[in-house]
Amino acid sequence: MMENTMTQTTTNNNTDTAPTIEGAKSTTKQLNKENIMENKTITEAELVSDETNITNFDGDIQMETEETDTVVQTMTMPQRVRYSKSSNIWMQRISLPLEAEIKEIREARRCELVTEFNEKIASNIIDKHIISSKMELVVSDGTTKAIEVIITAGKTTKTQDIIEPNTGNDVAVIKHRYLFDATYSTPLRGKEVYTIVFTVPSIKYILSNSANHSWENISKIKVLEALNENIILSNLDEEDIKIVAASLIENSFIEPENMRETPRLIGEFTYYILKRREDTRDVKKVSTTEAEAKAFEIMKDYAFLNNQGKPQIINTTKLGLVASSESGLKALFKNQLIAGINPVDIWMHSPNRPLFVDTKFDPSCSTEDEAYNLFKGFAHPAQKLIDIAMFKNFVKDIICSGDDKMYNIVWSFLAQMLQDPTRKMGTALVLLSSKGTGKSTFVKVIGELLKGYFYQSADNKRLLGEFNNHLESTLLFYANELTFTDNKRVISKLKNVITEKNFTYEIKGGATYSADNFIRVIIDSNDDMAVVQTADERRFIYPVISEAMIANTDYFNDLHRLFEMEGFYESLMYELMNFPYAPWEEYLKTPPKNEVTEAQVLESFLSIDSWWLYCLEEAKLPEADYTVDDTGVLSISHDEMYQSFRKYTLRNGGKINGMDANSFKKDFKKHILKDLDLEMVHRPTINGERKRLYLYSKLSEQVEHFQTIKKINNIDYDDGEWLVVS
């Protein structure tokens, strides 16, 4: 081994130190004689300086001193020097490579930078020109053609290199088998192959010119599959994908049985693409070492989430947000140590671990990369495996009492929720009947279909109260045996849940935040009324439920055996996913009125409404002094009207809440008369008192007016005149 050479030069104050060159720069507080002498290639050395800067990484190491009279040591070192015994921890880690090693490292880094630079240039050009379809390329025959023409001209097209066009016309190659699987490659940069991603205009252009192709050697199905994969790789948004789907239908790549199916097929295609994109989304897991690769394989089901400022490790294979502590995971994987290190530690310290900074419930699967999507798809795939006619008949004959129209509305309510979960219709399903009709049986089947996104509660605080972040990932809330008739505030909050597209969520002990609201609501009750229903209310769908199968044990046993059959839920999902709900969508937004609706309106009447309805149906005003003339016009004072209302309401267990004659007069005008003006007369003075009398028109006219303002039909009254009670 060569003996080290050493030269000494004397430096004075204010003398410039030796210049530094490219390399790593480290600082140490102390490098004493003992450290250097341990390296046996150095025969003698003496250092005076307390602080030394290592500034040369090319083999010659110059040690610079502070500006004092000292000796500068210049040494040539042919091997690595490790300062393992230095008191400075950073000096202990310093390793000085040989000059040849340094050159090798620099060359490798240079190659990496060149490759990276070329890739960026190529990527920019491809993004700017090929993907946007704005670039015309010179092909081998000297002509220029747009990218769509090149793709459609044949399976292989030679062209100029897009980065170095001066190299000739036949340098680069564009290849495809099924049009949309096209690639661009050139031997000039290591035969790197680029996938060509198409814009919407390019896709429409190719599809619209598909008639020019000879389909003998190319399959439409394969073209469609290639297009699917291409769109998944692209950044096309939901609206773009719908445009592509419409173009596929227009050009007969997808063929609906009739035009009514077109919206459904477009929705299914869009959902499929977005779901596939979500499933195949590339979460970078670059492993720089073998140990890291092993750790990432062990931790492949986990990701790091910084949710509302609370760091968590989550299991990405589970429904909902299933979090684990770092210590818990370490204990779980303690038996899978890698070189004596827990894989959780390797994973946690890696800059490549998957990281999410927010959560979002997005059934459209168009969530941005930094947000963790709580929607994981439906538990049951849509497959037609068995006959489920018995369940469909149950919905029609029992839940809808055999009413075809209402059956289609209820079936559409379910189908729209599954096919287009992010678009709310703004209505809820209300099931009212006696016990044992099968209401809960029906809803729980749908709950299993929506497993993970279904919430059932008999406490309206779980729907309308605080700490409601469980609702963010809910598609269907089942209000089992709940009523919403308590007060206006409760009713208002229920309506907001049903109709609003955005909602405020609150975490117990945590943040309050705003997010999308995709909740549908089904309410059932054994009572006569579950919600306050005004005449102009449009938020509730009321099927008439049959009581024909109450206590029919055999019937419900047969139903449950069907539910337990393998393939039932897959077949039900298939039926609902393929049901064309578009013709019934208007009824999902504006439900039809039926006997249950009217009964709910009557149940929701104010006391003054109920009293006046009784007067119309009985053709008399109870416990009041009034007269009826020969033309059927009724004459009565306001005071007599008030006493009739008061006595009737209290006798029937109602409340007047302190209403006196004056407030009754105002309420009667507001709720009963509306814009109807009454004629007033004075009756003769009796016992020194002269009262004002108001004239009410014939009974039939009063009934018609009440039905109009309350938007109800078929008041049960005798088609006669007002009766006078003696």
C-alpha positions in Angstrom: 0.0 0.0 0.0 1.3 3.4 -0.9 2.4 5.6 1.9 0.5 8.8 2.3 2.2 12.0 1.3 1.9 15.0 3.4 2.9 18.6 2.7 2.9 21.5 5.2 2.3 25.1 4.4 2.2 28.0 6.8 -0.8 30.3 6.6 -1.1 33.8 8.1 -4.1 35.8 9.1 -6.5 36.9 6.3 -5.0 34.3 3.9 -7.7 32.8 1.6 -8.4 29.1 2.2 -8.2 26.6 -0.6 -11.2 26.7 -3.1 -13.9 24.1 -2.7 -15.1 21.9 -5.6 -18.3 20.0 -6.3 -19.0 17.4 -3.7 -20.5 16.8 -0.3 -19.6 19.4 2.3 -19.5 18.3 6.0 -18.5 20.0 9.2 -16.9 18.5 12.2 -16.0 20.1 15.5 -12.9 18.0 16.2 -10.6 15.7 14.3 -7.7 14.8 16.6 -4.5 13.0 16.0 -5.8 9.7 17.4 -8.5 9.6 14.7 -6.1 9.9 11.8 -3.3 7.7 13.2 -5.8 4.9 13.4 -5.7 4.8 9.6 -2.5 2.9 9.0 -1.9 4.6 5.7 -1.0 7.7 7.4 2.5 7.6 8.9 2.5 10.9 10.8 0.1 13.7 11.2 -0.3 16.6 13.5 -3.4 18.8 13.6 -3.5 22.1 15.4 -7.0 23.3 14.3 -10.1 22.7 16.5 -12.5 23.1 13.6 -12.0 21.5 10.2 -14.1 21.9 7.0 -13.9 19.0 4.5 -14.2 20.7 1.1 -12.7 18.4 -1.5 -14.4 15.1 -2.4 -12.1 14.1 -5.3 -9.5 12.1 -3.4 -7.4 15.0 -2.1 -8.8 16.3 1.1 -7.9 19.8 2.2 -8.6 20.7 5.7 -9.2 24.4 6.2 -8.6 26.2 9.4 -10.1 29.3 10.9 -8.2 32.5 10.2 -5.4 31.9 12.7 -1.7 31.1 12.4 -1.9 27.3 11.9 -0.6 24.5 9.7 -2.8 23.3 6.9 -2.6 19.5 6.3 -3.0 18.3 2.7 -3.3 14.5 2.4 -3.8 12.0 -0.5 -5.9 9.1 0.7 -6.3 6.0 -1.5 -9.0 4.4 0.6 -12.0 5.3 2.7 -11.6 7.0 6.0 -14.3 6.6 8.7 -14.2 8.8 11.8 -15.8 6.2 14.0 -14.3 7.3 17.2 -15.0 11.0 16.9 -17.0 12.7 19.6 -19.1 14.3 16.9 -22.0 12.1 15.8 -22.0 13.4 12.3 -18.3 12.8 11.8 -18.9 9.2 12.8 -21.1 8.8 9.8 -18.8 10.4 7.2 -17.5 8.1 4.5 -15.0 9.4 1.9 -15.1 7.3 -1.3 -12.3 6.7 -3.8 -12.0 8.9 -6.8 -13.2 6.1 -9.1 -16.2 5.5 -7.0 -17.1 9.2 -7.1 -16.8 9.2 -10.9 -19.0 6.2 -11.1 -21.7 7.7 -8.9 -21.6 11.0 -10.8 -21.9 9.2 -14.2 -24.9 7.2 -12.9 -26.5 10.4 -11.6 -25.8 12.0 -14.9 -27.6 9.2 -16.8 -30.5 9.5 -14.4 -30.8 13.2 -15.0 -30.5 12.8 -18.8 -33.2 10.1 -18.8 -35.4 12.2 -16.6 -34.9 15.2 -18.8 -35.7 13.3 -22.0 -38.8 11.7 -20.4 -40.0 15.2 -19.4 -39.5 16.5 -22.9 -41.2 13.5 -24.4 -44.0 13.7 -22.0 -44.6 17.4 -22.6 -44.6 17.0 -26.3 -47.0 14.0 -26.1 -49.3 15.9 -23.7 -49.2 19.0 -25.9 -49.6 17.4 -29.3 -50.5 13.7 -29.5 -53.0 13.7 -26.6 -54.6 16.9 -27.7 -54.6 15.7 -31.3 -53.2 19.0 -32.6 -50.0 17.7 -34.1 -49.5 16.7 -37.7 -46.8 14.1 -38.3 -44.8 13.4 -41.4 -45.3 9.7 -42.3 -43.1 7.6 -44.6 -44.8 8.7 -47.8 -43.9 12.3 -47.1 -47.5 13.3 -46.3 -48.8 14.8 -43.1 -51.7 13.3 -41.3 -53.5 14.1 -38.0 -53.1 11.6 -35.3 -56.6 10.2 -35.7 -55.9 9.4 -39.4 -52.6 7.7 -38.5 -54.4 5.5 -36.0 -57.2 4.6 -38.4 -54.9 4.1 -41.4 -53.4 0.8 -40.3 -52.1 -1.1 -37.4 -48.5 0.3 -37.8 -47.5 3.7 -39.1 -43.9 5.0 -39.4 -43.4 8.7 -38.7 -41.0 11.3 -37.7 -39.6 11.4 -34.1 -41.6 14.1 -32.3 -38.6 15.2 -30.3 -36.0 15.1 -33.1 -37.9 15.4 -36.4 -34.7 16.0 -38.4 -33.7 12.4 -37.9 -36.0 11.3 -40.8 -39.5 10.2 -41.6 -39.3 6.5 -40.6 -37.7 6.8 -37.2 -40.7 6.5 -34.9 -43.5 4.0 -34.9 -47.2 4.2 -33.9 -48.8 0.8 -33.4 -52.2 -0.4 -32.4 -54.3 -3.6 -32.5 -57.7 -2.2 -31.6 -57.4 1.5 -32.3 -57.5 2.8 -28.8 -54.5 0.7 -27.6 -52.2 2.8 -29.7 -48.6 3.3 -28.6 -45.7 5.6 -29.8 -42.1 4.5 -29.7 -38.7 5.4 -31.1 -35.3 3.7 -30.8 -33.6 7.1 -30.3 -34.2 7.1 -26.5 -33.9 3.5 -25.5 -37.0 2.3 -27.3 -39.3 3.9 -24.7 -42.9 3.1 -25.4 -45.6 5.7 -24.7 -49.3 5.0 -24.5 -51.4 7.5 -26.5 -54.4 8.8 -24.5 -57.2 10.3 -26.6 -59.4 13.4 -26.1 -63.1 13.4 -26.4 -63.0 14.9 -30.0 -60.5 12.3 -31.1 -62.6 9.4 -29.7 -65.8 10.8 -31.3 -63.9 11.2 -34.6 -62.6 7.6 -34.6 -66.0 6.2 -33.6 -67.9 8.2 -36.2 -65.5 7.0 -38.9 -65.7 3.4 -37.9 -67.8 2.6 -41.0 -64.6 3.0 -43.0 -63.0 0.1 -41.2 -63.0 -3.5 -42.3 -64.3 -5.3 -39.3 -63.4 -8.7 -40.6 -60.0 -8.6 -38.9 -60.9 -6.4 -35.9 -63.5 -6.9 -33.3 -65.9 -4.2 -32.1 -65.8 -5.8 -28.6 -62.0 -5.6 -28.6 -62.1 -1.9 -29.7 -64.6 -1.2 -26.9 -62.3 -2.9 -24.4 -59.3 -1.0 -25.6 -61.3 2.3 -25.3 -62.4 1.4 -21.8 -58.8 0.9 -20.7 -57.7 4.1 -22.4 -60.4 6.2 -20.7 -59.4 4.7 -17.3 -55.8 6.0 -17.9 -57.0 9.4 -19.0 -58.2 12.4 -17.0 -61.6 12.6 -18.7 -64.2 13.7 -16.1 -67.7 12.3 -15.6 -69.4 14.5 -18.2 -66.7 13.7 -20.8 -67.3 9.9 -20.2 -71.0 10.4 -20.7 -70.3 12.1 -24.0 -68.2 9.1 -25.0 -70.9 6.7 -24.0 -73.5 8.6 -26.1 -71.1 8.4 -29.1 -70.7 4.6 -28.6 -74.5 4.3 -28.7 -74.7 6.6 -31.7 -72.2 4.6 -33.6 -73.7 1.2 -32.6 -70.8 0.0 -30.4 -73.4 -0.2 -27.6 -76.9 -1.1 -28.8 -79.9 -0.4 -26.5 -83.1 -2.4 -27.0 -85.0 0.9 -27.2 -84.3 4.6 -26.8 -85.7 4.6 -23.3 -82.7 2.5 -22.2 -80.2 5.1 -23.5 -79.9 7.1 -20.2 -79.5 3.9 -18.2 -76.7 2.5 -20.5 -74.9 5.9 -20.4 -75.1 5.8 -16.6 -73.9 2.2 -16.4 -70.9 2.9 -18.7 -69.9 6.0 -16.8 -70.2 4.2 -13.4 -68.1 1.3 -14.7 -65.3 3.5 -16.0 -65.1 5.6 -12.8 -65.2 2.6 -10.6 -62.5 0.9 -12.6 -60.4 4.0 -12.4 -60.9 4.2 -8.7 -59.9 0.5 -8.3 -56.8 0.8 -10.4 -55.7 4.2 -9.2 -52.0 4.2 -8.8 -50.9 4.9 -5.3 -47.2 5.3 -5.5 -45.4 2.6 -3.6 -41.9 2.9 -4.9 -39.6 0.6 -3.0 -36.0 1.8 -2.9 -34.7 -1.2 -1.0 -35.4 -4.9 -0.7 -36.4 -4.4 2.9 -38.9 -1.6 2.0 -40.3 -3.8 -0.8 -41.0 -6.6 1.8 -42.5 -4.1 4.3 -44.8 -2.6 1.6 -46.0 -6.1 0.7 -46.9 -6.8 4.3 -48.6 -3.4 4.6 -50.3 -3.5 1.2 -53.8 -3.1 2.8 -52.9 0.0 4.8 -52.6 3.7 4.1 -51.8 6.8 6.2 -54.6 9.2 6.7 -54.4 12.7 8.1 -58.2 13.2 8.7 -59.4 16.5 10.1 -55.9 16.9 11.7 -56.0 13.5 13.3 -53.3 11.1 11.9 -54.5 7.5 11.4 -53.5 4.3 9.8 -56.4 2.8 7.9 -57.3 -0.5 6.4 -58.2 0.3 2.7 -59.9 -3.1 2.2 -62.6 -2.5 4.8 -65.9 -0.7 4.5 -66.0 2.6 6.3 -63.1 4.1 8.2 -61.3 1.2 10.0 -58.3 2.7 11.8 -55.5 0.9 13.7 -52.9 2.4 16.0 -49.2 2.2 15.1 -48.5 0.2 18.3 -51.3 -2.2 17.5 -50.0 -2.9 14.0 -46.5 -3.4 15.3 -47.8 -6.0 17.7 -49.7 -7.6 14.8 -46.7 -7.9 12.6 -44.1 -8.5 15.3 -43.6 -12.1 14.0 -42.7 -10.8 10.5 -39.5 -8.8 11.3 -37.3 -7.8 8.4 -33.6 -7.9 9.3 -34.7 -7.5 12.9 -36.8 -4.4 12.1 -40.6 -4.3 12.4 -42.2 -3.8 8.9 -44.4 -1.1 10.4 -41.4 1.0 11.3 -39.9 0.6 7.7 -43.3 1.5 6.2 -43.9 4.5 8.5 -40.5 6.0 7.8 -40.8 5.6 4.0 -41.5 8.7 2.0 -43.4 6.4 -0.4 -46.1 5.2 1.9 -49.6 5.9 0.6 -50.9 9.1 2.1 -54.4 10.7 2.1 -55.1 14.1 3.5 -58.9 14.0 3.5 -61.8 11.6 3.2 -64.8 11.7 0.9 -67.8 9.5 0.2 -68.1 9.5 -3.6 -70.1 6.7 -5.2 -69.2 8.2 -8.6 -65.6 7.2 -7.9 -64.2 10.5 -9.3 -62.4 11.3 -6.0 -59.2 13.2 -6.3 -56.0 11.3 -5.5 -55.3 13.0 -2.1 -58.8 12.1 -0.7 -59.6 8.6 0.6 -62.9 7.4 -0.9 -65.2 5.8 1.7 -67.2 4.2 -1.1 -65.9 0.7 -1.9 -68.5 -0.5 -4.3 -71.6 -2.5 -3.6 -71.3 -5.8 -1.7 -73.3 -7.7 -4.2 -72.5 -7.7 -7.9 -75.3 -7.4 -10.4 -75.8 -11.0 -11.8 -78.9 -12.7 -12.9 -78.6 -16.0 -11.1 -82.0 -17.0 -9.8 -85.7 -16.1 -10.3 -86.8 -13.5 -7.7 -90.4 -13.1 -9.0 -91.8 -13.9 -5.5 -90.0 -10.8 -4.0 -91.1 -8.5 -6.9 -94.7 -9.8 -6.4 -94.4 -9.1 -2.7 -93.4 -5.5 -3.4 -96.2 -5.1 -5.9 -99.0 -6.9 -4.1 -98.3 -6.1 -0.5 -96.1 -3.0 -0.3 -98.1 -1.4 -3.2 -101.5 -3.2 -2.8 -101.4 -4.4 -6.4 -101.1 -0.8 -7.8 -99.0 -1.0 -11.0 -98.2 2.7 -11.0 -97.1 2.8 -7.4 -95.1 -0.4 -7.8 -93.1 1.2 -10.7 -92.6 4.3 -8.6 -91.2 2.3 -5.6 -89.1 0.1 -7.8 -87.7 3.3 -9.5 -87.0 4.8 -6.1 -84.7 1.9 -5.4 -83.2 1.6 -8.9 -82.3 5.3 -9.2 -80.6 5.2 -5.8 -78.4 2.3 -7.0 -77.8 3.4 -10.6 -77.2 7.1 -9.9 -76.5 7.4 -6.2 -75.0 10.9 -6.3 -78.1 12.5 -7.8 -80.9 12.9 -5.2 -84.5 13.1 -6.2 -85.5 14.9 -3.1 -88.2 12.5 -1.9 -88.6 9.9 0.9 -90.6 6.7 1.0 -93.2 6.5 3.9 -94.7 3.1 4.8 -97.7 3.3 7.1 -99.7 0.2 8.1 -100.6 -2.1 11.0 -98.0 -4.4 12.5 -97.1 -7.6 10.6 -97.7 -6.4 7.0 -94.0 -6.9 5.9 -92.8 -3.3 6.0 -89.6 -4.0 7.8 -89.0 -7.2 5.8 -89.0 -5.1 2.6 -86.6 -2.5 3.9 -84.1 -4.9 5.5 -83.7 -6.7 2.2 -82.8 -3.3 0.6 -80.5 -2.7 3.6 -78.5 -5.9 2.8 -78.2 -4.8 -0.8 -76.7 -1.5 0.4 -74.5 -3.2 3.0 -72.0 -0.7 4.4 -74.1 2.3 3.3 -77.3 1.5 5.1 -78.2 2.9 8.6 -81.2 1.9 10.7 -82.4 3.6 13.9 -85.5 4.2 16.0 -84.0 7.4 17.4 -84.5 10.5 15.2 -81.4 12.0 16.9 -79.3 9.6 14.8 -80.7 11.3 11.7 -81.3 14.9 12.9 -79.0 15.3 16.0 -75.4 16.3 16.6 -72.4 14.0 16.0 -73.8 12.8 12.7 -70.6 12.0 10.7 -71.9 8.4 10.3 -74.4 9.8 7.8 -71.7 11.0 5.4 -71.2 7.4 4.0 -75.0 6.6 4.2 -77.0 6.1 1.1 -80.2 4.9 2.8 -81.4 5.8 6.3 -84.2 3.6 7.7 -86.3 5.5 10.3 -87.8 2.5 11.9 -91.0 3.3 13.9 -90.2 7.0 13.9 -92.6 9.9 13.7 -91.7 13.5 12.8 -94.7 15.4 14.1 -93.2 16.9 17.2 -92.4 20.5 16.2 -91.6 22.6 13.2 -87.8 22.5 13.8 -87.7 18.7 13.6 -89.8 18.7 10.4 -87.6 21.3 8.9 -84.4 19.3 9.6 -86.0 16.2 8.1 -86.9 18.0 4.9 -83.3 19.3 4.7 -81.9 15.8 5.0 -84.2 14.6 2.2 -83.7 17.5 -0.3 -80.4 19.2 0.4 -77.4 18.2 -1.7 -74.9 19.5 0.9 -75.0 18.8 4.6 -73.1 19.8 7.8 -71.5 16.9 9.6 -70.0 16.9 13.1 -67.5 14.6 14.7 -67.9 14.0 18.4 -65.0 15.8 20.0 -63.8 16.9 16.6 -64.4 19.1 13.6 -67.6 20.3 12.0 -67.4 20.2 8.2 -69.6 20.4 5.1 -69.8 17.6 2.6 -72.1 16.0 0.0 -75.4 14.6 1.1 -76.5 11.4 -0.8 -78.9 10.2 1.9 -82.3 8.7 0.9 -84.8 8.1 3.6 -87.4 5.4 4.2 -89.8 6.0 7.2 -92.1 3.3 8.5 -94.7 3.5 11.3 -97.6 1.6 12.8 -99.3 4.8 13.6 -101.8 6.7 11.4 -99.3 9.5 10.9 -95.5 9.6 10.7 -94.8 13.1 9.3 -96.7 16.3 9.0 -98.2 16.4 5.5 -99.4 19.7 4.2 -101.6 19.8 1.0 -98.8 21.2 -1.1 -96.0 18.9 0.3 -94.0 17.1 -2.4 -91.3 15.2 -0.4 -93.1 12.0 0.6 -94.2 8.9 -1.4 -97.0 7.0 0.3 -97.8 3.5 -1.1 -101.0 1.9 0.1 -99.9 -1.2 2.0 -102.0 -4.3 1.9 -102.8 -6.1 5.2 -103.7 -9.3 3.3 -100.7 -11.3 4.6 -100.8 -10.3 8.3 -100.1 -13.4 10.5 -99.5 -15.5 7.3 -96.5 -17.4 8.7 -96.1 -19.7 5.7 -96.0 -16.8 3.2 -93.2 -15.0 5.1 -91.3 -18.2 5.7 -91.3 -18.8 1.9 -90.0 -15.3 1.4 -87.2 -15.7 3.9 -86.1 -18.9 2.3 -85.9 -17.0 -1.0 -83.7 -14.4 0.7 -81.4 -17.1 2.0 -80.9 -18.7 -1.4 -77.5 -18.3 -3.0 -77.6 -15.6 -5.7 -80.7 -13.8 -4.4 -79.1 -10.5 -3.7 -77.0 -10.6 -6.9 -80.2 -11.2 -8.9 -82.0 -8.4 -7.1 -79.1 -6.1 -7.8 -79.3 -7.1 -11.4 -83.0 -6.4 -11.6 -82.6 -2.9 -10.1 -79.5 -2.0 -11.9 -81.2 -2.8 -15.2 -84.6 -1.3 -14.5 -85.4 1.7 -16.8 -86.6 4.2 -14.2 -86.5 7.2 -16.5 -90.3 7.1 -17.4 -91.1 7.2 -13.7 -88.6 9.9 -12.6 -91.2 12.7 -12.6 -93.1 10.8 -9.9 -89.8 10.5 -7.8 -89.6 14.3 -7.9 -93.4 15.0 -7.5 -95.1 12.0 -5.9 -98.7 11.3 -6.9 -101.5 11.8 -4.4 -103.6 8.9 -3.2 -105.8 8.0 -0.3 -102.9 7.7 2.1 -101.6 11.2 1.1 -105.0 12.7 1.7 -105.3 10.9 5.0 -101.9 12.3 6.1 -103.1 15.8 5.1 -106.2 15.4 7.2 -104.1 14.0 10.1 -101.9 17.0 9.8 -104.8 19.5 10.0 -104.8 22.3 12.5 -107.6 22.2 15.1 -109.4 24.9 13.2 -109.2 22.9 9.9 -110.5 19.7 11.6 -113.4 21.6 13.1 -114.4 23.2 9.8 -114.1 19.9 7.9 -116.5 18.3 10.5 -118.9 21.2 9.9 -118.9 20.6 6.1 -119.2 16.8 6.4 -122.1 17.1 8.9 -123.6 20.2 7.2 -124.0 21.9 10.5 -122.1 24.0 13.1 -122.2 22.2 16.4 -123.4 24.2 19.5 -123.9 27.4 17.6 -126.8 29.8 17.0 -127.3 30.5 13.3 -129.9 30.7 10.6 -130.2 29.4 7.0 -132.5 31.2 4.5 -134.4 29.7 1.6 -131.5 30.0 -0.8 -129.2 27.9 1.5 -127.1 30.9 2.8 -126.0 30.5 6.4 -125.9 33.6 8.7 -123.9 33.6 11.9 -121.8 35.9 14.1 -118.1 35.4 14.7 -118.6 34.9 18.4 -121.0 32.0 17.7 -118.4 30.5 15.2 -115.7 30.8 17.9 -117.9 29.1 20.6 -118.7 26.3 18.2 -115.0 25.7 17.4 -114.0 26.0 21.1 -116.6 23.5 22.4 -116.1 21.0 19.6 -112.2 21.0 20.0 -112.2 20.6 23.7 -114.9 17.9 23.6 -112.8 15.9 21.2 -109.6 16.1 23.2 -108.0 18.9 21.2 -106.2 22.0 22.3 -107.1 25.7 21.6 -103.8 26.9 23.1 -105.3 30.1 24.6 -107.0 31.1 21.4 -109.7 33.8 22.0 -112.4 35.2 19.8 -110.1 37.8 18.2 -107.3 35.3 17.4 -109.9 32.8 16.1 -111.2 35.4 13.7 -107.7 36.0 12.3 -106.9 32.2 12.0 -110.3 31.5 10.3 -109.5 34.2 7.8 -106.0 32.8 7.2 -106.7 29.1 7.1 -110.3 28.8 6.0 -111.5 31.8 4.1 -108.2 32.7 2.4 -109.3 35.2 -0.3 -113.0 34.6 0.2 -114.8 37.8 1.2 -118.0 37.4 3.3 -121.0 39.6 3.1 -121.9 41.2 6.4 -125.4 42.2 7.6 -126.8 43.5 10.9 -129.6 41.7 12.7 -132.3 43.6 14.6 -131.5 44.7 18.2 -132.4 42.1 20.7 -132.2 42.9 24.4 -130.3 46.1 23.6 -127.6 44.2 21.6 -127.1 44.4 17.9 -124.7 41.9 16.4 -123.0 41.6 13.0 -123.8 38.5 11.0 -121.7 37.0 8.3 -123.2 35.2 5.3 -121.8 31.9 4.2 -122.8 30.6 0.8 -124.5 27.3 0.1 -122.9 24.2 1.5 -121.7 22.8 -1.8 -119.9 26.0 -2.6 -118.2 26.0 0.8 -117.1 22.4 0.3 -115.6 23.2 -3.1 -113.8 26.2 -1.7 -112.3 24.1 1.1 -111.2 21.3 -1.2 -109.5 23.8 -3.4 -107.5 25.6 -0.7 -106.5 22.4 1.1 -105.9 20.5 -2.1 -107.9 17.5 -1.1 -110.7 15.6 -2.8 -113.9 13.8 -2.1 -115.1 15.3 1.2 -117.7 13.0 2.5 -120.9 15.1 2.8 -124.5 14.9 1.8 -125.1 16.9 -1.3 -127.7 19.1 0.4 -128.0 22.3 2.3 -126.9 23.5 5.7 -128.9 22.0 8.5 -130.3 24.1 11.4 -130.0 22.4 14.8 -132.9 23.3 17.1 
